[in-house]
Every structure is written in structure tokens, then in C-alpha cells.
Amino acid sequence: MRNLVYLFAIAFLISACERKAIVIQTDFGTKDGAVAAMKGVAYSVDKNLQLFDLTHEIPAYNVWEAAYRLNQATSFWPAGTVFVSVVDPGVGTQRKSIVLQTRSGHYFISPDNGTLTLVAESLGIKAVREIDEARNRRKQSDRSYTFHGRDVYIYTAARLASGKISFKEVGPELADSIFMIPYQKAVFENGVLKGNIPVLDIQFGNVWTNIPDSLVQKAGLQFGDSITVEIFHDTASKFRDRVPLVKTFGEVTEGNTLAYFNSLLNFSLAINMRSFADSFHIGSGAKWTIHVSE
């Protein structure tokens, strides 16, 4: 009898260890009960699930920032983690609800609206399945048309993470690629570094780009150089000037512009003790690009 109890205990522990974490991202904020409702649905599927918040402060409808924040966090989570991202201005329309399995072994559940652009590029696409809502939708929610995050996405995530369904049981596999947001990738061509402004360092107003320090070095730019920087929104030039490339903010006097490498070792712009973004009305997103040259 004692051996049987031990076997049940071991089986329970193994089962608990196999339960994957769910990481949730939305543009809902936390002023109401929307996020709590999603977590309640997950716990109703399996009370032993591990639920974590990535962020719920994505600006409303900002699919690009959702794509960036997902990609920013994913590499720090183990394979098998299930991510749910609900930034869904097209909820209830013909846009697809999908689960992406990456080559790294992570799962991403999201509307197919571009949210998965950057993780698909950085982690690789192993397979994509469309959620079969006839099988993977919260019971008695068929009359709800505007909260797929609660009724479809977190419910499917909980079933997948708890092992109640396999990835194949999510729904039919999609042969065609997912929707990808076009943006300027970091390149060095014809003597010019080109890149995108994916996000702002909001607290301080610094401008971050996707241009890595290795590409800046390839371009032959060094600390102490004065370089030409031009920022565009679509095709309209919003800023053009020469700025010094320095290691720290204090290398220029207060109120002066500078170029530096941020904590991700990407090329960035700032004003010492001021907001670069506010001063020059610079934003971020897929349509914001930057050119850097000698």
C-alpha cells in the first residue's frame, strides 16, 4: 500500500512538472477585470497552471509594440512556455486565430495580425495551426463576439499547457505563412546604416533602434566620431543633424544630443538630461526609420 502511495505521488509530481507556464500580454490595462477573467478561465481548465504577466500596458491597438515586447521577453523563458498576446483591433472579423510553434520550442497564441512578426523571425517557424473554435472555445461563449482573449486564446493556451490537448489538436495546420508587418531591417549598404525605431525608452525619451553595435563597427564608426543621423516617418524627414557617438551621456554637456549603445547594445539617440523624442517629435513603430552615415 505504501509503495502504491509513493507511485501516485511520483506520478503527480511528474505531471505537475510537465505543466507549462503561460505568459500573458494584452493592451487591456489593469483598471478592470478583463485580465482577471482570462486568468480565471485558465484556472478553470487546470488549477495547477503557472500564469505570469508579460505586460498589460501595450498602447491600445498597437500591434507593432506587442510584437516588440513579445520578442524582447521570449528568450528568457524556457522551451515549452505558452505565450498569449491579445492586441486585437480586428476582433470578430475574418482575421485568423493562430498558434505558432517556433523552432525554439515556444508556443504563441495570437490573432494573425502581425503580432508574431518578430518572434517568427528571431525563433523560426516550425508550424502554425489555426484554432478550431468548435473544439477549443470556452463553453457557452458562442454568443460573445468581442472577447476572444478570454473565450478562445487563454482557453486554448490552458488546454495546451496542461496537456489536455496536443498541438495537433489545436486545429488545422496552415500551409501559408503568417501575416508579417513590413519594416526596415538593420542593414549597411552604400555607406549608410539603415534601421528601424522599434520602441522608445519612454521614461527618458531616448530613441532606440534595431541597429546592433556589430553592424555599426562594420560600418567603420567609432566612439568619438561625429556622424550624420536622419530620421524618417514613412518618407518624411523628421530629424537630420550631426551627433557625436559616445559611451555615456555625461560625455556631452546638458541639453546636447548624442548617439550611444543602449542596454541591448543597439544604436540609440538621446539628449543629455532631456527627452530626444519630445524635443524632435519622434515616434516609434514599423514606419519609423533611421539612416546613419559618416
C-alpha positions as CSV (number, residue, x, y, z in Angstrom):
1,M,0.0,0.0,0.0
2,R,2.8,2.4,0.9
3,N,4.5,1.7,-2.4
4,L,1.3,2.5,-4.2
5,V,1.0,5.8,-2.5
6,Y,4.6,6.6,-3.4
7,L,3.9,5.8,-7.0
8,F,0.8,8.1,-7.1
9,A,2.9,10.9,-5.5
10,I,5.7,10.4,-8.1
11,A,3.1,10.4,-10.9
12,F,1.6,13.6,-9.6
13,L,5.0,15.3,-9.4
14,I,5.9,14.3,-12.9
15,S,2.5,15.6,-14.1
16,A,3.0,18.9,-12.3
17,C,6.4,19.3,-13.8
18,E,5.1,18.8,-17.3
19,R,2.6,21.7,-16.9
20,K,4.0,24.6,-18.9
21,A,4.0,28.3,-17.9
22,I,1.6,30.7,-19.6
23,V,2.8,34.2,-20.1
24,I,0.1,36.8,-20.9
25,Q,0.3,40.1,-22.8
26,T,-2.6,42.5,-23.6
27,D,-3.5,46.1,-24.2
28,F,-6.2,45.9,-21.6
29,G,-4.6,47.7,-18.7
30,T,-5.5,46.6,-15.2
31,K,-8.2,49.0,-14.3
32,D,-11.0,46.5,-14.8
33,G,-11.5,42.8,-14.6
34,A,-10.6,41.7,-18.1
35,V,-7.2,40.2,-17.2
36,A,-8.5,38.5,-14.1
37,A,-11.3,37.0,-16.2
38,M,-8.7,35.5,-18.6
39,K,-6.8,34.0,-15.6
40,G,-10.0,32.6,-14.2
41,V,-10.7,30.8,-17.4
42,A,-7.2,29.3,-17.3
43,Y,-7.5,28.2,-13.7
44,S,-10.9,26.6,-14.5
45,V,-9.1,24.4,-17.0
46,D,-6.3,23.4,-14.6
47,K,-5.8,24.9,-11.1
48,N,-2.1,23.9,-11.3
49,L,-1.2,26.1,-14.2
50,Q,1.5,28.7,-13.7
51,L,0.3,32.1,-15.0
52,F,2.6,35.1,-15.5
53,D,2.1,38.6,-16.9
54,L,4.4,40.0,-19.6
55,T,2.6,43.3,-19.7
56,H,-0.9,44.7,-20.0
57,E,0.2,48.2,-20.8
58,I,0.7,47.9,-24.6
59,P,-0.8,51.1,-26.1
60,A,-4.3,50.4,-27.3
61,Y,-4.4,48.7,-30.7
62,N,-0.6,48.9,-31.1
63,V,0.2,45.6,-32.8
64,W,3.8,46.6,-33.5
65,E,4.6,47.3,-29.9
66,A,3.0,43.9,-29.0
67,A,5.4,42.3,-31.5
68,Y,8.4,44.0,-30.0
69,R,7.6,43.3,-26.3
70,L,7.0,39.6,-27.1
71,N,10.3,39.3,-28.8
72,Q,12.1,41.3,-26.0
73,A,11.0,38.7,-23.4
74,T,10.8,35.4,-25.1
75,S,14.4,34.3,-25.0
76,F,14.4,34.4,-21.2
77,W,11.7,31.8,-20.9
78,P,12.3,28.0,-21.3
79,A,11.1,26.0,-24.3
80,G,7.6,24.8,-23.9
81,T,6.3,28.2,-22.5
82,V,3.0,29.2,-23.9
83,F,2.6,32.9,-24.7
84,V,-0.8,34.6,-25.2
85,S,-0.9,38.0,-26.8
86,V,-4.2,39.8,-27.2
87,V,-3.8,43.1,-29.0
88,D,-6.7,42.6,-31.4
89,P,-8.3,45.6,-33.1
90,G,-9.8,43.2,-35.6
91,V,-11.6,41.0,-33.1
92,G,-14.6,39.4,-34.6
93,T,-13.5,39.9,-38.2
94,Q,-12.1,37.4,-40.7
95,R,-8.6,37.6,-39.2
96,K,-7.4,34.1,-38.1
97,S,-6.7,33.0,-34.6
98,I,-3.5,31.0,-34.6
99,V,-0.9,29.1,-32.5
100,L,2.7,29.4,-33.7
101,Q,5.2,26.7,-32.7
102,T,8.7,28.1,-33.1
103,R,11.9,26.1,-33.7
104,S,12.9,27.0,-30.2
105,G,10.0,25.1,-28.8
106,H,7.9,28.0,-27.6
107,Y,4.2,28.5,-28.4
108,F,2.5,31.8,-29.3
109,I,-1.3,32.3,-29.3
110,S,-2.5,35.4,-31.0
111,P,-4.6,36.9,-33.7
112,D,-2.8,36.6,-37.1
113,N,-2.4,40.4,-37.4
114,G,1.4,40.9,-37.3
115,T,1.9,40.4,-33.5
116,L,4.1,37.4,-34.2
117,T,6.3,39.1,-36.8
118,L,9.5,39.4,-34.7
119,V,9.4,36.1,-32.8
120,A,8.8,34.3,-36.1
121,E,11.9,36.0,-37.5
122,S,14.1,35.5,-34.4
123,L,13.0,32.0,-33.3
124,G,11.9,30.5,-36.6
125,I,8.6,29.0,-37.6
126,K,8.2,25.2,-37.0
127,A,4.4,25.0,-37.6
128,V,1.3,27.2,-37.4
129,R,-2.2,26.0,-36.7
130,E,-5.5,27.8,-36.8
131,I,-7.6,27.5,-33.7
132,D,-10.6,25.3,-34.2
133,E,-13.2,27.2,-32.2
134,A,-15.7,24.3,-32.4
135,R,-13.3,22.3,-30.2
136,N,-11.2,25.0,-28.5
137,R,-13.6,27.6,-27.2
138,R,-14.9,28.2,-23.7
139,K,-18.3,26.6,-23.2
140,Q,-21.4,28.8,-23.6
141,S,-19.3,31.6,-25.1
142,D,-20.6,31.3,-28.6
143,R,-22.7,34.5,-28.3
144,S,-19.7,36.5,-27.2
145,Y,-18.0,38.2,-30.3
146,T,-15.6,40.7,-28.8
147,F,-13.5,38.9,-26.1
148,H,-11.6,36.2,-27.9
149,G,-8.8,36.7,-25.4
150,R,-11.0,35.2,-22.7
151,D,-13.1,32.8,-24.7
152,V,-10.6,31.4,-27.2
153,Y,-7.0,32.3,-26.7
154,I,-6.4,31.8,-22.9
155,Y,-8.8,28.8,-23.0
156,T,-6.7,27.2,-25.8
157,A,-3.5,28.1,-24.0
158,A,-4.6,26.5,-20.8
159,R,-5.7,23.3,-22.6
160,L,-2.4,23.2,-24.5
161,A,-0.2,24.0,-21.4
162,S,-2.0,21.5,-19.2
163,G,-1.7,18.7,-21.7
164,K,-5.4,18.4,-22.2
165,I,-4.8,18.8,-25.9
166,S,-1.8,18.3,-28.1
167,F,-0.5,20.9,-30.5
168,K,-2.1,18.9,-33.4
169,E,-5.5,19.2,-31.6
170,V,-5.4,23.0,-31.7
171,G,-6.8,22.9,-35.2
172,P,-5.7,22.5,-38.9
173,E,-2.2,23.3,-39.9
174,L,-1.7,26.3,-42.1
175,A,0.5,25.9,-45.1
176,D,0.8,29.6,-45.9
177,S,2.9,31.9,-43.8
178,I,1.6,34.2,-41.1
179,F,1.0,37.9,-41.6
180,M,4.3,39.8,-41.2
181,I,4.5,43.5,-40.6
182,P,7.0,45.1,-43.1
183,Y,9.7,47.2,-41.5
184,Q,13.3,48.3,-42.2
185,K,15.7,45.6,-41.1
186,A,19.1,46.7,-39.9
187,V,21.5,46.8,-42.9
188,F,24.6,48.5,-44.1
189,E,24.5,49.4,-47.8
190,N,26.2,52.0,-50.0
191,G,27.9,53.6,-47.0
192,V,24.7,54.1,-45.0
193,L,23.4,52.2,-41.9
194,K,19.6,51.8,-42.2
195,G,17.3,50.6,-39.5
196,N,14.0,50.8,-37.7
197,I,13.0,52.6,-34.5
198,P,11.0,49.8,-32.8
199,V,10.4,51.5,-29.4
200,L,11.2,54.5,-27.3
201,D,12.9,54.5,-23.9
202,I,9.7,56.1,-22.7
203,Q,10.8,57.2,-19.2
204,F,13.7,59.3,-20.6
205,G,12.7,59.9,-24.2
206,N,15.7,58.2,-25.7
207,V,15.3,56.7,-29.2
208,W,16.2,53.1,-29.6
209,T,16.9,51.4,-33.0
210,N,17.3,47.8,-34.2
211,I,20.9,48.5,-35.4
212,P,23.3,46.3,-33.4
213,D,26.8,47.6,-32.4
214,S,28.4,44.9,-34.5
215,L,26.9,46.5,-37.7
216,V,28.0,50.0,-36.5
217,Q,31.5,48.6,-36.2
218,K,31.2,47.0,-39.6
219,A,30.4,50.5,-41.0
220,G,33.7,51.7,-39.5
221,L,32.1,54.1,-37.0
222,Q,33.9,54.5,-33.7
223,F,33.5,56.3,-30.3
224,G,34.4,59.9,-30.7
225,D,33.2,60.1,-34.3
226,S,30.8,62.8,-35.4
227,I,28.1,61.1,-37.5
228,T,25.1,62.2,-39.6
229,V,21.8,60.9,-38.5
230,E,18.5,61.3,-40.3
231,I,15.1,60.0,-39.0
232,F,12.1,59.4,-41.3
233,H,8.4,58.7,-40.7
234,D,7.3,57.0,-43.9
235,T,9.2,59.1,-46.4
236,A,9.1,62.4,-44.4
237,S,12.3,63.5,-42.8
238,K,11.7,64.4,-39.1
239,F,15.3,65.0,-37.9
240,R,18.7,65.5,-39.5
241,D,21.9,66.6,-37.7
242,R,25.4,65.5,-36.8
243,V,25.8,64.0,-33.4
244,P,28.8,62.5,-31.5
245,L,29.0,58.8,-30.9
246,V,29.9,58.4,-27.2
247,K,29.9,55.8,-24.5
248,T,28.0,57.7,-21.8
249,F,25.5,60.6,-21.6
250,G,27.9,62.7,-19.5
251,E,30.4,63.0,-22.3
252,V,28.3,65.8,-23.7
253,T,27.1,68.9,-21.9
254,E,23.5,69.0,-20.6
255,G,21.0,69.7,-23.4
256,N,23.2,68.3,-26.2
257,T,22.4,65.4,-28.5
258,L,24.4,62.2,-28.6
259,A,24.5,58.7,-30.1
260,Y,25.2,55.7,-27.8
261,F,24.6,52.0,-27.5
262,N,21.7,51.1,-25.2
263,S,21.5,48.1,-22.8
264,L,20.7,45.8,-25.7
265,L,23.8,47.1,-27.5
266,N,21.8,48.7,-30.2
267,F,22.5,52.1,-31.7
268,S,20.4,54.8,-29.9
269,L,19.9,58.6,-29.6
270,A,19.5,60.8,-26.6
271,I,19.8,64.3,-25.3
272,N,21.7,64.6,-22.0
273,M,19.1,65.3,-19.3
274,R,16.3,65.9,-21.9
275,S,13.8,63.9,-24.0
276,F,15.1,63.4,-27.6
277,A,11.7,62.1,-28.6
278,D,9.7,65.0,-27.2
279,S,12.2,67.6,-28.4
280,F,12.1,66.5,-32.0
281,H,8.6,64.8,-32.1
282,I,10.0,61.3,-32.8
283,G,7.8,58.2,-32.5
284,S,8.3,54.5,-32.9
285,G,6.9,51.7,-34.9
286,A,7.2,49.9,-38.3
287,K,7.0,53.2,-40.2
288,W,9.8,54.9,-38.4
289,T,13.3,54.5,-39.9
290,I,16.7,55.9,-39.4
291,H,19.8,56.4,-41.6
292,V,23.3,56.8,-40.1
293,S,26.5,57.7,-42.1
294,E,29.8,59.4,-41.6
